[in-house]
Amino acid sequence: MQPDQQSIQQPRPQRARGRGRIVTKALNGRSRLDELFQEGCAKIRLPDTFSNEMEAILINSSGGLTGGDELEWQAVAGAGTSLVVTTQACEKVYKAAAGTATVTARVSAGPGAKLHWLPQETILFDRASLTRRLEADIDASAEFIAVEAVLLGRQAMGEAMKEGLFRDRWRIRHGGKLIHAEELRLDGDIADLTKAASVLSGQVAFATLLYIGPLAEALLPKLRDILCAAGGASEWQGKLVVRVSASDGFTLRKMLFPIISLLRNGAPVPKVWNL
């Protein structure tokens, strides 16, 4: 007797799940580890530093994301500490057979703290589906820098994101007040959508950078000198927002290095970044 075809249970695809959390505290004039948690494919490594600054490297051990995968990161810079968070490599988001990958980052900085959220680029392959969220709660006396960069395929490999979904949501609070909120959605025919002058004018690499701190107004003219016609920068309400785009990932990265260094008061990008 033949089994009922409808009664056969199809195996569910394996999905990547990961959660990581790091908290710093001040001890003897240095930023020290207070709490570290990692679960699933989310790993955190702490390289040695020779300053007050602590550096955390986020690793997705699954090797990339696809539909249905979930990653959640939390980073807390305690009062008076300095925490730099970056990633081991670019995050790759592959074609989704079903579902949407989600990456959520929840970060905060206490009184007098510095939190620099500096992940490397996210690479979206053709038919990728990703929803990304960044939520930050920054004390009124803290400094915050964030960068999120995206590549629509890998030009050097002849790859392009023609179709898919990318949603990006930012909610940034400073001193308990919501001072920055944005929503980005690229959906459907990505190649055609990004050709529009109001979107990317055909560029396939772009990034948003945000600075909140006492130097926002003073940094604006210096940033515009660096950017020239490759992007734009605005400052208002004590925050500085920078948008840049480029024809490929290498060109974008070359632009990001001096911008990030300027926002970090001359400090270089994390060592895991390279050209």
KEKE-3310 file (N, C-alpha, C; in steps of 0.2 Angstrom, whole numbers, plus 5000, padded with zeros to 4 digits):
npx = (5004:5003:5010:5000:5002:5001:5002:5015:5028:5037:5055:5060:5069:5085:5089:5098:5102:5106:5112:5120:5129:5137:5144:5151:5162:5169:5185:5198:5202:5201:5192:5183:5178:5161:5150:5147:5139:5135:5126:5121:5124:5130:5145:5157:5172:5187:5199:5216:5219:5228:5224:5212:5201:5189:5188:5176:5173:5161:5155:5147:5145:5139:5142:5135:5119:5102:5085:5074:5084:5090:5098:5104:5110:5118:5124:5132:5139:5146:5145:5157:5165:5174:5169:5171:5163:5163:5164:5169:5170:5163:5145:5137:5122:5112:5103:5086:5076:5064:5055:5062:5078:5083:5091:5095:5100:5104:5109:5117:5123:5131:5132:5145:5151:5158:5152:5155:5148:5153:5151:5157:5154:5137:5133:5122:5116:5109:5091:5091:5084:5081:5079:5084:5088:5092:5093:5096:5100:5106:5115:5114:5126:5135:5145:5141:5144:5139:5139:5132:5134:5131:5131:5126:5127:5142:5153:5166:5166:5157:5144:5127:5113:5098:5085:5074:5073:5076:5076:5078:5079:5080:5081:5085:5089:5093:5098:5086:5077:5069:5079:5082:5076:5073:5068:5071:5067:5070:5063:5057:5060:5075:5087:5081:5075:5085:5091:5085:5087:5083:5086:5098:5105:5110:5121:5129:5134:5132:5131:5127:5131:5131:5134:5134:5137:5148:5156:5149:5144:5157:5163:5157:5160:5173:5170:5163:5173:5180:5170:5166:5159:5154:5145:5134:5132:5124:5120:5111:5101:5111:5116:5125:5123:5128:5128:5134:5138:5144:5152:5156:5161:5174:5178:5169:5173:5186:5182:5175:5185:5193:5182:5177:5188:5189:5177:5180:5189:5202:5207:5210:5201:5194:5206:5202:5196:5201:5209)
npy = (4994:5011:5025:5039:5053:5066:5065:5063:5070:5084:5087:5100:5115:5117:5131:5145:5151:5164:5172:5186:5195:5208:5217:5231:5238:5250:5249:5253:5263:5258:5250:5237:5219:5215:5207:5193:5185:5171:5162:5149:5152:5164:5172:5180:5188:5195:5204:5209:5225:5241:5252:5262:5258:5245:5232:5223:5208:5203:5187:5177:5161:5153:5156:5164:5171:5166:5165:5165:5163:5170:5182:5190:5204:5212:5226:5234:5249:5252:5265:5278:5270:5263:5257:5247:5240:5228:5217:5201:5199:5203:5202:5190:5188:5176:5169:5167:5154:5153:5163:5176:5183:5189:5202:5209:5223:5229:5242:5251:5265:5271:5285:5296:5287:5279:5273:5264:5258:5248:5238:5227:5228:5223:5210:5208:5195:5190:5188:5188:5190:5201:5208:5221:5228:5242:5247:5260:5266:5280:5288:5306:5311:5303:5297:5292:5282:5275:5264:5258:5248:5243:5231:5228:5214:5207:5215:5213:5199:5198:5197:5202:5210:5207:5205:5205:5208:5220:5227:5241:5247:5260:5266:5278:5284:5298:5303:5299:5303:5301:5304:5301:5292:5280:5272:5260:5253:5241:5233:5219:5222:5225:5230:5238:5247:5254:5261:5273:5291:5296:5286:5277:5280:5270:5266:5253:5251:5257:5267:5272:5283:5288:5300:5305:5317:5328:5334:5336:5347:5354:5344:5344:5353:5347:5334:5336:5341:5329:5321:5327:5326:5313:5310:5315:5326:5330:5341:5342:5345:5341:5329:5320:5316:5305:5301:5290:5284:5272:5265:5252:5239:5240:5254:5260:5256:5262:5275:5275:5273:5285:5293:5287:5287:5301:5303:5296:5304:5304:5291:5275:5264:5248:5234:5223:5227:5229:5234)
npz = (5000:4995:5004:5010:5001:5006:5020:5022:5031:5027:5029:5040:5036:5042:5053:5057:5073:5085:5099:5107:5120:5127:5141:5148:5161:5172:5179:5189:5181:5168:5154:5158:5156:5161:5159:5149:5136:5126:5113:5103:5086:5088:5092:5102:5103:5111:5108:5114:5120:5121:5128:5136:5129:5125:5114:5105:5095:5084:5079:5067:5067:5059:5046:5037:5032:5029:5023:5037:5047:5062:5071:5086:5094:5109:5116:5129:5135:5150:5163:5160:5152:5137:5123:5108:5095:5083:5068:5063:5049:5033:5034:5026:5016:5010:4996:4999:5001:5008:5019:5030:5034:5050:5059:5074:5083:5099:5108:5121:5130:5145:5157:5153:5144:5130:5115:5101:5087:5075:5063:5050:5032:5026:5014:5002:4993:4977:4977:4991:5008:5020:5036:5046:5062:5072:5088:5100:5115:5122:5135:5140:5142:5135:5121:5104:5090:5075:5061:5047:5033:5016:5003:4987:4981:4975:4966:4961:4959:4949:4953:4957:4966:4960:4963:4978:4996:5007:5023:5034:5050:5061:5078:5088:5104:5114:5130:5134:5125:5109:5096:5083:5069:5057:5042:5030:5015:5003:4990:4980:4963:4964:4956:4946:4954:4962:4952:4951:4952:4964:4973:4972:4961:4952:4959:4969:4982:4998:5013:5030:5042:5059:5071:5088:5100:5108:5098:5086:5079:5076:5068:5056:5045:5042:5038:5026:5018:5016:5010:4998:4982:4984:4994:5007:5022:5037:5051:5066:5080:5089:5083:5070:5054:5041:5024:5011:4995:4983:4968:4970:4982:4987:4984:4992:5005:5005:5006:5018:5028:5031:5036:5047:5055:5057:5064:5076:5082:5077:5079:5072:5061:5067:5069:5062:5051:5034:5019)
capx = (5000:5007:5008:4997:5008:4999:5003:5022:5031:5044:5059:5060:5076:5089:5090:5103:5100:5111:5111:5126:5128:5143:5143:5158:5162:5175:5189:5205:5204:5201:5186:5184:5172:5157:5146:5148:5134:5134:5122:5120:5130:5133:5151:5160:5179:5189:5206:5219:5220:5233:5221:5206:5196:5188:5185:5172:5172:5155:5156:5142:5149:5135:5145:5131:5112:5097:5078:5072:5089:5089:5104:5102:5116:5117:5131:5131:5145:5144:5147:5164:5169:5174:5168:5170:5160:5164:5162:5175:5170:5157:5140:5134:5115:5111:5096:5081:5071:5058:5056:5067:5083:5083:5097:5093:5106:5101:5115:5116:5129:5129:5135:5152:5153:5159:5151:5156:5146:5156:5151:5159:5148:5133:5133:5116:5116:5102:5085:5091:5078:5084:5076:5089:5086:5097:5090:5101:5098:5112:5115:5115:5133:5139:5146:5139:5145:5136:5139:5129:5136:5127:5134:5121:5131:5149:5155:5172:5164:5152:5137:5123:5107:5093:5078:5075:5070:5080:5073:5083:5075:5085:5078:5091:5087:5098:5095:5079:5072:5070:5081:5084:5072:5073:5065:5073:5064:5071:5059:5055:5065:5081:5091:5077:5073:5091:5093:5082:5091:5081:5087:5105:5108:5114:5126:5127:5137:5130:5132:5124:5135:5128:5138:5131:5142:5150:5159:5145:5144:5163:5165:5153:5164:5178:5167:5161:5179:5182:5165:5166:5153:5153:5140:5132:5132:5120:5120:5106:5099:5117:5118:5128:5121:5132:5126:5138:5137:5149:5150:5158:5163:5181:5178:5165:5177:5191:5178:5173:5191:5194:5176:5176:5194:5188:5172:5184:5194:5209:5208:5209:5196:5196:5211:5200:5195:5207:5208)
capy = (5000:5017:5030:5045:5058:5072:5063:5063:5076:5086:5089:5107:5117:5120:5138:5147:5155:5166:5178:5187:5201:5211:5223:5233:5242:5254:5247:5255:5267:5254:5247:5229:5215:5214:5202:5191:5179:5169:5156:5147:5154:5170:5172:5186:5188:5201:5205:5213:5232:5244:5258:5261:5255:5238:5230:5216:5206:5198:5182:5173:5155:5149:5157:5168:5171:5165:5166:5161:5164:5175:5185:5196:5206:5217:5229:5239:5252:5255:5272:5279:5265:5264:5250:5247:5233:5227:5210:5197:5199:5205:5197:5188:5186:5172:5168:5164:5150:5155:5167:5182:5183:5195:5204:5214:5225:5233:5244:5257:5268:5275:5291:5297:5281:5279:5266:5264:5252:5248:5232:5228:5228:5217:5209:5205:5191:5190:5185:5188:5193:5203:5213:5223:5233:5245:5251:5262:5271:5283:5294:5312:5313:5298:5297:5286:5282:5269:5264:5252:5248:5237:5230:5224:5209:5208:5217:5209:5192:5198:5196:5208:5208:5209:5205:5203:5212:5223:5232:5243:5251:5263:5270:5280:5288:5301:5306:5296:5306:5299:5309:5298:5286:5280:5266:5259:5247:5240:5227:5217:5223:5230:5233:5244:5252:5258:5265:5280:5296:5298:5281:5276:5282:5265:5263:5246:5251:5263:5267:5277:5284:5293:5302:5309:5318:5335:5337:5335:5353:5355:5339:5344:5355:5343:5329:5339:5341:5322:5318:5331:5324:5306:5309:5321:5326:5335:5341:5346:5343:5337:5323:5321:5310:5305:5296:5289:5278:5271:5260:5245:5239:5243:5261:5262:5255:5267:5281:5274:5273:5292:5296:5284:5289:5308:5303:5293:5309:5302:5284:5271:5258:5242:5230:5217:5230:5230:5236)
capz = (5000:4995:5009:5008:5000:5010:5026:5023:5034:5024:5035:5041:5035:5048:5053:5062:5078:5089:5103:5110:5124:5131:5145:5151:5168:5173:5185:5189:5175:5162:5153:5159:5155:5166:5157:5142:5135:5119:5112:5096:5081:5090:5096:5104:5104:5114:5107:5118:5118:5125:5130:5140:5125:5124:5108:5104:5088:5084:5074:5065:5066:5053:5039:5033:5034:5024:5025:5043:5052:5067:5075:5090:5098:5114:5118:5134:5138:5156:5164:5160:5148:5130:5119:5101:5093:5076:5066:5061:5042:5031:5035:5019:5016:5004:4993:5003:4998:5011:5025:5030:5040:5054:5063:5078:5088:5104:5111:5125:5133:5151:5158:5151:5140:5122:5111:5093:5083:5068:5060:5043:5027:5024:5007:5000:4986:4973:4981:4998:5011:5027:5040:5051:5067:5077:5093:5104:5121:5124:5140:5137:5142:5131:5114:5101:5083:5072:5054:5043:5026:5012:4996:4983:4977:4975:4959:4959:4957:4944:4956:4958:4969:4956:4966:4985:5001:5012:5027:5039:5055:5066:5083:5093:5109:5118:5136:5135:5120:5103:5092:5076:5067:5050:5039:5023:5012:4995:4989:4973:4958:4967:4951:4943:4960:4963:4946:4951:4955:4971:4977:4972:4954:4950:4964:4972:4988:5002:5020:5034:5048:5064:5077:5093:5104:5109:5092:5080:5074:5074:5063:5050:5039:5040:5034:5019:5014:5014:5006:4991:4979:4985:4999:5011:5029:5040:5058:5069:5087:5092:5080:5064:5049:5035:5019:5006:4990:4978:4963:4972:4989:4988:4984:4998:5010:5005:5009:5025:5033:5034:5039:5053:5059:5059:5070:5081:5084:5074:5080:5066:5061:5070:5065:5058:5044:5029:5012)
cpx = (5004:5005:5005:5002:5007:5001:5011:5025:5037:5048:5060:5068:5079:5090:5095:5100:5106:5110:5118:5125:5135:5141:5150:5157:5169:5179:5196:5207:5204:5194:5187:5177:5168:5152:5147:5143:5134:5130:5121:5126:5133:5139:5154:5168:5182:5197:5209:5220:5225:5231:5215:5200:5195:5185:5182:5171:5166:5157:5149:5145:5145:5138:5141:5124:5108:5090:5077:5078:5088:5096:5101:5108:5114:5124:5129:5138:5143:5147:5155:5168:5169:5174:5167:5168:5160:5163:5169:5176:5164:5151:5137:5127:5113:5104:5092:5076:5064:5059:5061:5072:5082:5089:5095:5099:5103:5107:5113:5123:5127:5133:5143:5155:5154:5157:5151:5154:5148:5157:5154:5153:5144:5132:5126:5117:5109:5097:5086:5085:5081:5080:5081:5086:5091:5093:5095:5098:5105:5111:5116:5122:5138:5140:5144:5141:5142:5137:5136:5130:5133:5130:5128:5124:5138:5152:5161:5171:5159:5145:5133:5116:5102:5086:5079:5072:5076:5077:5077:5079:5080:5080:5083:5088:5093:5095:5088:5074:5074:5072:5083:5080:5072:5071:5067:5070:5066:5068:5057:5061:5071:5085:5088:5076:5079:5094:5091:5087:5090:5083:5095:5109:5112:5120:5124:5130:5135:5131:5129:5129:5131:5133:5134:5136:5144:5153:5155:5145:5151:5166:5162:5157:5170:5176:5165:5167:5181:5177:5165:5159:5150:5147:5138:5132:5128:5121:5115:5104:5105:5119:5121:5126:5125:5129:5131:5136:5143:5147:5152:5160:5169:5181:5174:5169:5183:5188:5177:5179:5192:5188:5176:5182:5192:5183:5175:5189:5202:5211:5207:5203:5198:5201:5208:5197:5201:5205:5211)
cpy = (5006:5022:5036:5051:5064:5071:5063:5070:5078:5089:5097:5109:5119:5127:5140:5152:5157:5172:5179:5194:5202:5217:5225:5237:5245:5251:5249:5259:5264:5251:5240:5226:5214:5208:5200:5184:5178:5163:5155:5149:5160:5170:5179:5185:5195:5201:5210:5220:5235:5251:5257:5258:5248:5237:5223:5215:5201:5193:5178:5166:5151:5150:5162:5167:5169:5166:5161:5162:5170:5176:5190:5198:5212:5219:5234:5242:5255:5262:5273:5274:5267:5258:5251:5240:5233:5219:5207:5198:5202:5200:5196:5185:5183:5172:5165:5160:5151:5159:5173:5182:5189:5196:5210:5216:5230:5235:5250:5259:5272:5281:5292:5292:5283:5273:5267:5258:5252:5241:5233:5227:5222:5216:5205:5201:5192:5186:5185:5192:5195:5209:5215:5228:5235:5249:5253:5267:5274:5289:5300:5314:5308:5300:5291:5287:5275:5270:5257:5252:5242:5237:5225:5219:5211:5209:5214:5202:5192:5196:5202:5205:5211:5210:5203:5208:5214:5228:5234:5248:5253:5267:5272:5285:5291:5305:5304:5299:5303:5304:5307:5292:5286:5273:5266:5253:5246:5233:5226:5218:5228:5233:5239:5249:5257:5262:5272:5285:5297:5292:5280:5278:5277:5262:5257:5246:5257:5262:5273:5277:5289:5294:5307:5310:5326:5339:5337:5341:5355:5350:5340:5347:5351:5337:5331:5339:5334:5320:5321:5329:5317:5305:5315:5320:5332:5335:5345:5342:5338:5331:5325:5315:5311:5299:5296:5283:5278:5265:5253:5245:5241:5250:5264:5262:5260:5274:5281:5275:5280:5295:5293:5286:5296:5307:5300:5298:5306:5294:5280:5266:5252:5238:5225:5220:5230:5232:5231)
cpz = (5000:5000:5006:5007:5005:5017:5028:5025:5030:5030:5034:5040:5041:5048:5058:5067:5083:5093:5107:5114:5127:5135:5148:5157:5168:5180:5184:5183:5168:5161:5153:5157:5161:5165:5150:5141:5127:5118:5105:5092:5082:5094:5097:5106:5107:5113:5112:5115:5123:5127:5134:5136:5125:5118:5108:5097:5088:5078:5073:5063:5060:5046:5035:5035:5028:5027:5032:5048:5056:5071:5080:5094:5103:5116:5123:5136:5144:5157:5164:5156:5141:5127:5112:5099:5085:5074:5063:5053:5040:5032:5028:5020:5010:5001:4998:5000:5001:5017:5024:5036:5044:5059:5067:5083:5093:5108:5116:5128:5139:5152:5157:5147:5133:5119:5104:5090:5076:5065:5053:5038:5027:5017:5006:4993:4983:4977:4988:5001:5018:5030:5046:5055:5071:5082:5098:5109:5124:5129:5137:5137:5138:5124:5110:5093:5080:5064:5052:5036:5022:5005:4993:4979:4978:4967:4957:4957:4952:4947:4958:4961:4964:4959:4974:4989:5006:5016:5033:5043:5060:5071:5088:5098:5113:5124:5137:5130:5113:5098:5084:5075:5060:5048:5032:5021:5004:4994:4982:4968:4960:4961:4948:4948:4961:4958:4947:4955:4963:4976:4977:4966:4951:4954:4967:4979:4992:5009:5023:5040:5053:5070:5082:5099:5104:5103:5086:5076:5072:5068:5056:5044:5037:5036:5027:5015:5012:5009:4998:4988:4980:4990:5002:5018:5032:5048:5061:5075:5090:5089:5073:5060:5043:5030:5013:5001:4986:4973:4965:4979:4991:4988:4990:5004:5011:5008:5016:5030:5036:5038:5046:5058:5061:5065:5076:5084:5083:5075:5074:5067:5065:5066:5061:5051:5040:5022:5007)
residu = (MET:GLN:PRO:ASP:GLN:GLN:SER:ILE:GLN:GLN:PRO:ARG:PRO:GLN:ARG:ALA:ARG:GLY:ARG:GLY:ARG:ILE:VAL:THR:LYS:ALA:LEU:ASN:GLY:ARG:SER:ARG:LEU:ASP:GLU:LEU:PHE:GLN:GLU:GLY:CYS:ALA:LYS:ILE:ARG:LEU:PRO:ASP:THR:PHE:SER:ASN:GLU:MET:GLU:ALA:ILE:LEU:ILE:ASN:SER:SER:GLY:GLY:LEU:THR:GLY:GLY:ASP:GLU:LEU:GLU:TRP:GLN:ALA:VAL:ALA:GLY:ALA:GLY:THR:SER:LEU:VAL:VAL:THR:THR:GLN:ALA:CYS:GLU:LYS:VAL:TYR:LYS:ALA:ALA:ALA:GLY:THR:ALA:THR:VAL:THR:ALA:ARG:VAL:SER:ALA:GLY:PRO:GLY:ALA:LYS:LEU:HIS:TRP:LEU:PRO:GLN:GLU:THR:ILE:LEU:PHE:ASP:ARG:ALA:SER:LEU:THR:ARG:ARG:LEU:GLU:ALA:ASP:ILE:ASP:ALA:SER:ALA:GLU:PHE:ILE:ALA:VAL:GLU:ALA:VAL:LEU:LEU:GLY:ARG:GLN:ALA:MET:GLY:GLU:ALA:MET:LYS:GLU:GLY:LEU:PHE:ARG:ASP:ARG:TRP:ARG:ILE:ARG:HIS:GLY:GLY:LYS:LEU:ILE:HIS:ALA:GLU:GLU:LEU:ARG:LEU:ASP:GLY:ASP:ILE:ALA:ASP:LEU:THR:LYS:ALA:ALA:SER:VAL:LEU:SER:GLY:GLN:VAL:ALA:PHE:ALA:THR:LEU:LEU:TYR:ILE:GLY:PRO:LEU:ALA:GLU:ALA:LEU:LEU:PRO:LYS:LEU:ARG:ASP:ILE:LEU:CYS:ALA:ALA:GLY:GLY:ALA:SER:GLU:TRP:GLN:GLY:LYS:LEU:VAL:VAL:ARG:VAL:SER:ALA:SER:ASP:GLY:PHE:THR:LEU:ARG:LYS:MET:LEU:PHE:PRO:ILE:ILE:SER:LEU:LEU:ARG:ASN:GLY:ALA:PRO:VAL:PRO:LYS:VAL:TRP:ASN:LEU)
# end
